[in-house]
Amino acid sequence: MPATPLTHLPTREEAARWTAEQVVDLARERLALGCRFDAMKLEVEAMKHQLDWFRRQLFGQKSEKRLVDAHPHQMNLGELPVPDSSPPPPPAQDIAAHTRRARTTDYAAGDESAPFFDEARVPVETIAVPNPDAEGLTADQYEVIGEKTSFRLAQRPGSYVILKYVRPVIKRRDTQVISCPAAPRGVIEGSRADVSFIAGMLIDKFAYHLPFYRQHQRLGDTGITVSRPWLTQLGQHAIALIEPIFEAQFGSIRASRVKAMDETPIKAGRAGPGKLKAAYFWPVYGELDEVCFPFFESRRIEHVEQALGLTPVERGVLLSDGYTAYEHYTKKTGLTHAQCWAHTRRHLFEAKDAAPQVAAQALEFIGGLYAVEAHIREKKLSAAKKLDYRLMHAKPIVERFFAWVSQQFEAQGLLPSNPMTKALAYARERRFGLEVYLTDPDVPIDTNPLERALRAIPMGRRNWLFCWTELGARQVGIMQSLIVTCRLHDIDPYDYLVDVLQRVSQHPASRVHELTPRLWKQLFAGNPLRSPLHSPRP
């Protein structure tokens, strides 16, 4: 007969009437309930761990650094009296009221002498263009019968300026020939934008994450009337000019013996009404402090091959996190796969709530490894001395760490679903990759240089949120590659772009690699090309 569900404790008389079959059925039911209870308990613990992670991302500390308590007698900056040193407000100035006809065009084409700005609010600097036909002639040999004007939109960092080119129209008295010099050519044929404005616009968007629609609002607030599509088209043309430099820099990174790679998400391209596709940048960091952000439409394994190619560099090393795509690529190409200690530390740090004492011991081991690296940087050790120092001081710590990890698994004190168990398994499975840096002085301990370099992408996402098209995402990657590399080499991105936008169309294509930020600093930074806005004028 079927077992009756156990809803109350049976009396002695009821228990005496049970058959052996009923007892077995009730025991099975109890065992099943116990299994369900254990499964639900594990699920609740996993959900609590996820909830704690989300709370930390929103409100808590995300740094993995171990903070040292401040000295109890150390005062905070806010406790010190700070005198008010702000300058007095400038005196007010009355400006005469005026009425102007509303502009309906940005004058990107047509009559270039037509003003496209509010002359009462926008500063104008006049540049006189000499007439070459008047060279060598005295004042009585020709007369100025008129002049033509053309305007270029220029930019100083933080302000807009109009460059007014005055080109005299002359007539020679002896030949009666009328001539006028041509307007100076810009880096984009037929555009009203000076190279300084183009460079400033790109820096504002990609270095300071100011979208074009905000720049358009700022232009309007300063009295300059242009259209928003004009800014977008200007950016596209400019990025197309410097795309060969990006390709040359990417080639230099591919040739690096040691390189690091990661991936970061970006919304790009329409997936449907109101939806965007989930795509990825795959940033690659070379050993010469160069970084590129190639764009691919997914996180599939083959994108690593498409980015790095299948021709391995001799004794090449790829440093990455634990994503299986990199392991698959290194096995296929024969490269050495180095693993990142920072990602290992991150897994242990995020599991500290599940086993605080175990996490503290693990983080103490890894902290010792980073102390060794800090000493190497402080002493600026050469490659040979760095290798010896790592073998002498870091290798024993690594060996003790993995012996300790094995002890934790042998103790069987943690369940397989426990976050700390997963973190320890992550480290143990990647032991070979984590030990690569001990025997190769050119391999860093982690991918932190790349992590710092790719911050430009998540910082940008906070402002422009997504890329409307895949082409736009690729252009974001091109600009960020050059701007971030400029930062790595202490180059002002504005000065760099002003120079290369003028130089790239005249530079031999076979030597385009000379215009990458690293080589540009050596060859051209001492005497860069500048905008007429910054050129000395008589």
C-alpha positions as CSV (number, residue, x, y, z in Angstrom):
1,M,0.0,0.0,0.0
2,P,1.3,3.6,-0.7
3,A,2.9,5.4,2.1
4,T,0.9,8.1,3.9
5,P,2.7,11.5,3.9
6,L,4.2,12.3,7.2
7,T,2.1,15.2,8.4
8,H,2.4,14.6,12.2
9,L,4.4,12.4,14.6
10,P,2.8,8.9,14.8
11,T,1.8,7.4,18.1
12,R,3.2,4.2,19.4
13,E,0.1,2.3,18.3
14,E,0.1,3.7,14.8
15,A,3.8,3.0,14.4
16,A,3.2,-0.6,15.5
17,R,0.6,-1.1,12.7
18,W,3.0,0.0,9.9
19,T,4.3,-2.6,7.5
20,A,7.9,-2.8,6.5
21,E,7.0,-1.4,3.1
22,Q,5.5,1.7,4.6
23,V,8.6,2.3,6.7
24,V,10.9,2.0,3.6
25,D,8.6,4.4,1.6
26,L,8.7,6.9,4.4
27,A,12.5,6.6,4.7
28,R,12.8,7.3,0.9
29,E,10.5,10.3,1.2
30,R,12.6,11.7,4.0
31,L,15.8,11.2,2.0
32,A,14.2,12.9,-1.0
33,L,13.1,15.8,1.1
34,G,16.6,16.1,2.6
35,C,18.1,16.2,-0.9
36,R,15.7,18.9,-2.0
37,F,16.5,20.8,1.1
38,D,20.3,20.6,0.4
39,A,19.8,21.7,-3.2
40,M,17.7,24.6,-2.2
41,K,20.2,25.6,0.5
42,L,23.0,25.6,-2.2
43,E,20.8,27.6,-4.5
44,V,20.1,30.2,-1.8
45,E,23.8,30.5,-1.0
46,A,24.6,31.0,-4.7
47,M,21.9,33.7,-5.0
48,K,23.1,35.4,-1.9
49,H,26.6,35.5,-3.4
50,Q,25.3,37.0,-6.6
51,L,23.3,39.6,-4.6
52,D,26.3,40.5,-2.6
53,W,28.3,40.9,-5.9
54,F,25.6,43.2,-7.4
55,R,25.5,45.3,-4.2
56,R,29.2,45.7,-4.2
57,Q,29.1,46.8,-7.9
58,L,26.5,49.4,-7.1
59,F,27.4,50.7,-3.6
60,G,30.5,48.9,-2.3
61,Q,34.2,48.9,-2.7
62,K,35.3,47.4,-6.0
63,S,39.1,47.8,-5.5
64,E,41.0,44.6,-4.7
65,K,43.7,46.5,-2.8
66,R,44.3,45.8,0.8
67,L,43.8,49.1,2.5
68,V,46.0,50.1,5.5
69,D,44.3,51.9,8.3
70,A,45.3,55.6,8.5
71,H,47.2,57.0,11.4
72,P,44.8,58.0,14.2
73,H,46.4,61.4,14.5
74,Q,46.4,62.1,10.7
75,M,43.9,64.9,9.9
76,N,41.7,64.9,6.9
77,L,41.9,67.5,4.3
78,G,38.5,68.7,5.2
79,E,39.5,69.4,8.8
80,L,42.0,72.1,7.8
81,P,40.8,75.6,7.3
82,V,41.2,76.5,3.7
83,P,41.2,80.2,2.9
84,D,39.0,81.5,0.1
85,S,41.5,82.3,-2.7
86,S,39.0,82.5,-5.6
87,P,39.5,85.6,-7.8
88,P,36.9,88.3,-7.7
89,P,34.3,88.2,-10.5
90,P,35.2,90.1,-13.6
91,P,33.5,93.5,-14.1
92,A,30.3,93.4,-16.1
93,Q,30.3,94.7,-19.6
94,D,27.2,95.9,-21.5
95,I,26.9,94.8,-25.1
96,A,24.6,96.6,-27.6
97,A,21.5,94.7,-28.5
98,H,21.1,93.6,-32.1
99,T,18.8,91.7,-34.4
100,R,20.1,89.2,-37.0
101,R,18.4,87.1,-39.6
102,A,18.2,83.4,-38.7
103,R,20.7,81.2,-40.5
104,T,19.3,78.1,-42.2
105,T,22.5,76.6,-43.5
106,D,26.0,75.9,-42.2
107,Y,27.5,77.1,-45.5
108,A,29.5,73.9,-45.9
109,A,29.5,74.5,-49.7
110,G,29.0,77.4,-51.9
111,D,30.2,81.0,-51.2
112,E,33.0,80.6,-48.6
113,S,32.9,84.3,-47.9
114,A,29.5,84.1,-46.3
115,P,29.8,84.3,-42.5
116,F,28.3,81.4,-40.6
117,F,28.8,82.7,-37.1
118,D,27.7,85.5,-34.8
119,E,30.4,88.2,-35.3
120,A,29.4,89.9,-32.0
121,R,30.1,86.8,-29.9
122,V,32.8,84.8,-31.8
123,P,36.4,86.1,-31.8
124,V,37.8,86.6,-35.3
125,E,41.5,86.6,-36.1
126,T,42.5,88.1,-39.5
127,I,45.3,86.5,-41.5
128,A,46.6,88.4,-44.5
129,V,47.4,86.2,-47.5
130,P,50.1,87.9,-49.7
131,N,49.6,87.9,-53.5
132,P,52.5,86.1,-55.1
133,D,52.0,88.1,-58.3
134,A,52.9,91.3,-56.3
135,E,56.3,90.0,-55.2
136,G,59.1,92.2,-56.5
137,L,56.7,95.0,-57.5
138,T,56.8,98.5,-56.0
139,A,53.7,100.1,-54.7
140,D,53.3,102.2,-57.8
141,Q,53.4,99.2,-60.1
142,Y,50.0,97.8,-59.0
143,E,46.9,98.8,-57.1
144,V,44.7,96.9,-54.8
145,I,41.2,97.1,-56.4
146,G,39.4,94.9,-53.9
147,E,39.7,91.9,-51.6
148,K,38.1,88.5,-51.1
149,T,37.5,86.9,-47.7
150,S,37.1,83.3,-46.7
151,F,36.5,81.8,-43.3
152,R,37.7,78.7,-41.5
153,L,36.4,77.4,-38.2
154,A,39.4,76.8,-35.9
155,Q,39.7,75.8,-32.3
156,R,42.1,76.5,-29.4
157,P,41.8,74.0,-26.6
158,G,38.6,75.1,-24.8
159,S,37.5,77.8,-27.3
160,Y,36.4,78.4,-30.8
161,V,38.1,80.9,-33.2
162,I,37.2,82.1,-36.7
163,L,40.2,82.4,-39.0
164,K,39.4,85.2,-41.5
165,Y,41.7,85.0,-44.5
166,V,41.9,88.3,-46.4
167,R,43.1,87.8,-50.0
168,P,43.8,91.0,-51.9
169,V,42.6,91.2,-55.5
170,I,45.2,93.2,-57.5
171,K,45.4,94.5,-61.0
172,R,48.8,95.2,-62.5
173,R,49.0,98.6,-64.1
174,D,51.3,97.5,-66.9
175,T,49.4,94.3,-68.0
176,Q,46.0,95.1,-66.5
177,V,45.9,91.5,-65.3
178,I,43.7,90.9,-62.2
179,S,44.7,88.1,-59.8
180,C,43.8,86.9,-56.4
181,P,45.5,84.1,-54.3
182,A,43.5,80.9,-53.7
183,A,42.1,80.2,-50.3
184,P,44.4,78.0,-48.2
185,R,43.5,74.3,-48.6
186,G,42.3,72.3,-45.7
187,V,43.0,68.7,-44.8
188,I,39.5,67.9,-46.0
189,E,38.9,69.3,-49.5
190,G,36.1,71.8,-49.6
191,S,35.5,71.8,-45.9
192,R,35.2,75.0,-43.8
193,A,36.9,73.2,-40.8
194,D,40.4,74.1,-40.0
195,V,42.7,71.2,-38.9
196,S,42.7,72.5,-35.4
197,F,38.9,72.3,-35.2
198,I,38.9,68.7,-36.6
199,A,41.5,67.6,-34.1
200,G,39.7,69.3,-31.2
201,M,36.4,67.8,-32.2
202,L,37.9,64.3,-32.2
203,I,39.7,64.8,-28.9
204,D,36.5,66.1,-27.3
205,K,34.5,63.1,-28.5
206,F,37.0,60.3,-27.9
207,A,39.3,61.5,-25.2
208,Y,36.8,63.5,-23.2
209,H,33.7,61.5,-24.3
210,L,31.7,64.5,-25.4
211,P,29.2,63.2,-28.0
212,F,28.7,65.2,-31.2
213,Y,25.2,66.3,-30.2
214,R,26.7,68.0,-27.1
215,Q,29.4,69.6,-29.1
216,H,26.7,70.8,-31.5
217,Q,24.9,72.4,-28.6
218,R,28.1,74.1,-27.4
219,L,28.8,75.5,-30.9
220,G,25.3,76.9,-31.0
221,D,25.8,78.4,-27.5
222,T,28.9,80.2,-28.7
223,G,27.2,81.7,-31.7
224,I,28.3,79.2,-34.5
225,T,25.6,77.7,-36.7
226,V,26.5,74.4,-38.2
227,S,24.4,71.2,-38.6
228,R,24.9,68.0,-36.6
229,P,25.3,65.8,-39.7
230,W,28.2,68.0,-40.7
231,L,30.1,67.2,-37.5
232,T,29.4,63.4,-38.1
233,Q,30.6,63.6,-41.7
234,L,33.7,65.6,-40.6
235,G,34.6,63.0,-38.1
236,Q,34.2,60.1,-40.6
237,H,36.4,61.8,-43.2
238,A,39.1,62.6,-40.6
239,I,39.1,59.0,-39.3
240,A,39.4,57.7,-42.8
241,L,42.5,59.7,-43.3
242,I,44.3,58.2,-40.3
243,E,43.0,54.7,-40.6
244,P,46.3,53.6,-42.4
245,I,48.2,54.7,-39.2
246,F,45.9,52.5,-37.1
247,E,46.7,49.5,-39.4
248,A,50.4,50.2,-39.2
249,Q,50.3,50.3,-35.4
250,F,48.3,47.1,-35.3
251,G,50.9,45.4,-37.5
252,S,53.6,46.5,-35.0
253,I,51.6,44.9,-32.1
254,R,51.1,41.7,-34.0
255,A,54.9,41.5,-34.4
256,S,55.4,41.8,-30.7
257,R,56.9,38.7,-29.0
258,V,54.8,39.3,-25.8
259,K,51.3,40.7,-26.1
260,A,48.2,40.9,-23.9
261,M,44.6,40.6,-25.1
262,D,41.2,41.0,-23.6
263,E,37.7,41.8,-24.6
264,T,35.1,44.4,-23.6
265,P,31.5,44.7,-24.7
266,I,29.9,47.4,-26.8
267,K,26.4,47.9,-28.2
268,A,26.7,48.4,-32.0
269,G,24.3,48.0,-34.9
270,R,20.6,47.5,-34.9
271,A,19.2,44.1,-34.0
272,G,15.6,45.2,-34.4
273,P,13.2,48.0,-33.4
274,G,14.6,49.5,-30.3
275,K,17.3,46.9,-29.9
276,L,21.0,46.9,-30.5
277,K,23.5,44.1,-31.1
278,A,25.9,43.0,-28.4
279,A,29.4,43.3,-29.9
280,Y,32.9,43.4,-28.6
281,F,36.2,45.3,-28.8
282,W,39.2,42.9,-28.5
283,P,42.0,45.3,-27.3
284,V,45.6,44.0,-27.9
285,Y,48.6,45.5,-26.0
286,G,52.1,45.2,-27.5
287,E,55.5,45.1,-25.8
288,L,56.3,48.6,-27.2
289,D,53.5,50.2,-25.2
290,E,51.1,50.3,-28.1
291,V,47.4,49.3,-28.0
292,C,44.8,48.7,-30.6
293,F,41.0,48.1,-30.3
294,P,39.9,45.9,-33.2
295,F,36.1,45.5,-33.4
296,F,34.2,42.3,-33.9
297,E,30.5,41.5,-33.9
298,S,30.7,38.8,-31.2
299,R,32.9,37.0,-28.6
300,R,33.5,33.9,-30.7
301,I,36.8,32.1,-30.6
302,E,37.7,32.7,-34.3
303,H,37.9,36.5,-33.7
304,V,41.2,35.9,-31.8
305,E,42.6,34.4,-35.0
306,Q,41.2,37.2,-37.1
307,A,42.8,39.8,-34.9
308,L,46.3,38.2,-34.4
309,G,46.6,36.0,-37.4
310,L,47.9,32.4,-37.6
311,T,51.6,33.2,-38.2
312,P,53.2,32.9,-34.7
313,V,56.1,35.0,-33.6
314,E,59.2,33.0,-32.5
315,R,59.0,32.4,-28.8
316,G,55.8,34.3,-28.7
317,V,53.7,34.7,-25.6
318,L,50.0,35.7,-25.2
319,L,49.0,37.0,-21.8
320,S,45.3,36.9,-21.0
321,D,42.6,36.0,-18.5
322,G,41.1,32.5,-18.3
323,Y,38.7,32.7,-21.3
324,T,39.0,29.5,-23.3
325,A,39.3,31.4,-26.7
326,Y,42.9,32.3,-25.9
327,E,43.9,28.8,-24.8
328,H,42.4,27.5,-28.0
329,Y,44.4,30.0,-30.1
330,T,47.7,29.4,-28.3
331,K,47.4,25.6,-28.8
332,K,46.6,26.1,-32.5
333,T,49.5,28.5,-33.1
334,G,52.1,27.1,-30.7
335,L,52.4,30.3,-28.6
336,T,53.0,30.1,-24.9
337,H,49.8,31.0,-23.0
338,A,50.6,33.2,-19.9
339,Q,47.8,33.7,-17.4
340,C,47.0,36.9,-15.4
341,W,47.5,36.9,-11.6
342,A,45.1,39.8,-11.2
343,H,42.2,37.8,-12.5
344,T,43.1,35.0,-10.2
345,R,43.2,37.4,-7.3
346,R,39.8,38.9,-8.4
347,H,38.1,35.5,-8.2
348,L,39.5,35.0,-4.7
349,F,38.6,38.5,-3.6
350,E,35.0,38.1,-4.8
351,A,34.7,34.8,-2.9
352,K,35.9,36.2,0.5
353,D,32.4,36.3,1.9
354,A,32.1,32.5,1.5
355,A,35.3,31.7,3.4
356,P,36.9,34.8,4.9
357,Q,39.9,33.1,6.4
358,V,40.8,31.1,3.3
359,A,40.5,34.2,1.2
360,A,42.7,36.2,3.5
361,Q,45.5,33.5,3.3
362,A,45.2,33.4,-0.5
363,L,45.3,37.2,-0.9
364,E,48.3,37.2,1.4
365,F,50.2,34.9,-0.9
366,I,49.4,36.9,-4.0
367,G,50.2,40.2,-2.1
368,G,53.7,38.8,-1.6
369,L,54.1,38.3,-5.4
370,Y,53.1,41.9,-6.1
371,A,55.5,43.1,-3.4
372,V,58.3,41.4,-5.4
373,E,57.1,43.2,-8.6
374,A,57.0,46.5,-6.7
375,H,60.6,46.1,-5.7
376,I,61.6,45.3,-9.3
377,R,60.0,48.5,-10.5
378,E,61.5,50.5,-7.7
379,K,65.0,49.3,-8.4
380,K,64.5,49.4,-12.2
381,L,66.2,46.0,-12.6
382,S,67.4,44.8,-16.0
383,A,65.9,41.8,-17.7
384,A,68.6,39.3,-16.3
385,K,68.4,40.7,-12.8
386,K,64.6,40.8,-12.9
387,L,64.6,37.1,-13.8
388,D,67.0,36.2,-11.0
389,Y,65.0,38.2,-8.5
390,R,61.7,36.6,-9.5
391,L,63.2,33.1,-9.3
392,M,64.8,33.8,-5.9
393,H,61.8,35.6,-4.2
394,A,58.6,35.0,-6.2
395,K,59.0,31.4,-7.2
396,P,59.0,30.1,-3.6
397,I,55.8,32.1,-2.9
398,V,54.1,30.5,-6.0
399,E,55.1,27.0,-4.9
400,R,53.8,27.6,-1.4
401,F,50.6,29.0,-2.8
402,F,49.8,26.0,-5.0
403,A,50.8,23.6,-2.2
404,W,48.4,25.4,0.1
405,V,45.7,25.2,-2.6
406,S,46.1,21.4,-2.8
407,Q,45.8,21.2,1.0
408,Q,42.5,23.1,0.8
409,F,41.1,20.6,-1.6
410,E,42.4,17.6,0.4
411,A,40.7,19.0,3.5
412,Q,37.3,18.7,1.7
413,G,36.0,21.5,3.9
414,L,34.2,23.3,1.0
415,L,31.4,22.1,-1.2
416,P,32.0,22.1,-5.0
417,S,29.4,24.8,-5.5
418,N,31.1,27.1,-2.9
419,P,32.5,30.3,-4.5
420,M,35.8,29.8,-2.8
421,T,36.1,26.3,-4.2
422,K,35.5,27.6,-7.7
423,A,38.1,30.4,-7.1
424,L,40.7,27.9,-5.9
425,A,39.9,25.6,-8.8
426,Y,40.4,28.5,-11.2
427,A,43.9,29.0,-9.9
428,R,44.9,25.3,-9.8
429,E,43.7,24.7,-13.4
430,R,45.8,27.6,-14.7
431,R,49.0,26.9,-12.7
432,F,51.2,26.5,-15.8
433,G,50.1,29.8,-17.3
434,L,50.4,31.6,-14.0
435,E,54.1,30.4,-13.7
436,V,55.1,31.6,-17.2
437,Y,56.2,35.1,-16.0
438,L,58.7,33.5,-13.5
439,T,60.9,32.2,-16.4
440,D,60.4,35.1,-18.9
441,P,61.4,38.6,-17.7
442,D,59.5,40.2,-20.6
443,V,56.2,38.8,-19.4
444,P,54.3,40.9,-16.8
445,I,52.6,39.4,-13.8
446,D,49.1,40.6,-15.0
447,T,47.2,42.3,-17.7
448,N,46.7,45.5,-15.7
449,P,48.5,47.7,-18.3
450,L,45.9,46.6,-20.8
451,E,43.1,46.9,-18.3
452,R,44.1,50.5,-17.6
453,A,44.3,51.2,-21.4
454,L,40.9,49.9,-22.2
455,R,39.2,52.1,-19.6
456,A,38.5,54.5,-22.4
457,I,35.8,52.2,-23.7
458,P,33.7,51.8,-20.6
459,M,34.2,55.4,-19.7
460,G,32.9,56.3,-23.2
461,R,29.9,54.0,-22.8
462,R,28.8,56.0,-19.8
463,N,28.4,59.0,-22.1
464,W,27.5,57.9,-25.6
465,L,26.1,54.5,-24.4
466,F,26.3,52.7,-27.8
467,C,27.4,52.9,-31.4
468,W,24.6,53.2,-33.9
469,T,26.4,51.2,-36.6
470,E,29.2,48.6,-36.8
471,L,31.2,51.1,-38.9
472,G,30.9,53.7,-36.1
473,A,32.2,51.1,-33.6
474,R,35.2,50.4,-35.8
475,Q,35.9,54.1,-36.0
476,V,35.7,54.4,-32.2
477,G,38.3,51.6,-32.0
478,I,40.6,53.4,-34.5
479,M,40.5,56.7,-32.6
480,Q,40.9,55.2,-29.2
481,S,43.9,53.1,-30.4
482,L,45.8,56.3,-31.4
483,I,44.7,58.5,-28.5
484,V,45.3,55.9,-25.8
485,T,48.7,55.1,-27.3
486,C,49.5,58.8,-27.3
487,R,48.8,58.9,-23.5
488,L,51.1,55.9,-23.0
489,H,54.0,57.8,-24.6
490,D,53.3,61.1,-23.0
491,I,52.2,62.7,-26.2
492,D,49.5,65.4,-26.4
493,P,46.8,63.8,-28.6
494,Y,45.8,67.3,-29.9
495,D,49.3,68.1,-31.1
496,Y,49.6,64.7,-32.6
497,L,46.3,64.8,-34.6
498,V,46.9,68.3,-35.8
499,D,50.3,67.2,-37.3
500,V,49.3,63.8,-38.7
501,L,46.1,65.0,-40.3
502,Q,48.2,67.4,-42.4
503,R,51.1,65.0,-42.9
504,V,49.4,61.8,-43.8
505,S,48.3,62.7,-47.3
506,Q,51.8,63.7,-48.2
507,H,53.7,61.0,-46.4
508,P,54.9,57.9,-48.4
509,A,52.5,55.0,-48.0
510,S,55.5,52.6,-47.5
511,R,56.5,54.6,-44.4
512,V,53.1,55.2,-42.9
513,H,54.4,53.4,-39.7
514,E,56.5,56.5,-39.0
515,L,53.3,58.3,-38.2
516,T,52.3,55.9,-35.3
517,P,52.5,57.7,-32.0
518,R,55.6,55.8,-30.8
519,L,57.7,56.6,-33.9
520,W,56.1,60.1,-34.5
521,K,57.5,61.1,-31.1
522,Q,61.0,60.2,-32.2
523,L,60.8,61.7,-35.7
524,F,58.3,64.7,-35.7
525,A,57.4,65.7,-32.2
526,G,60.3,68.2,-32.0
527,N,58.9,70.2,-34.9
528,P,55.3,69.3,-35.5
529,L,53.0,70.8,-38.2
530,R,50.6,73.2,-36.7
531,S,47.4,75.0,-37.7
532,P,47.6,78.5,-39.0
533,L,45.9,79.4,-35.8
534,H,49.1,78.7,-33.9
535,S,51.6,79.7,-36.6
536,P,53.5,83.0,-36.2
537,R,52.1,85.8,-38.4
538,P,53.7,89.1,-39.4
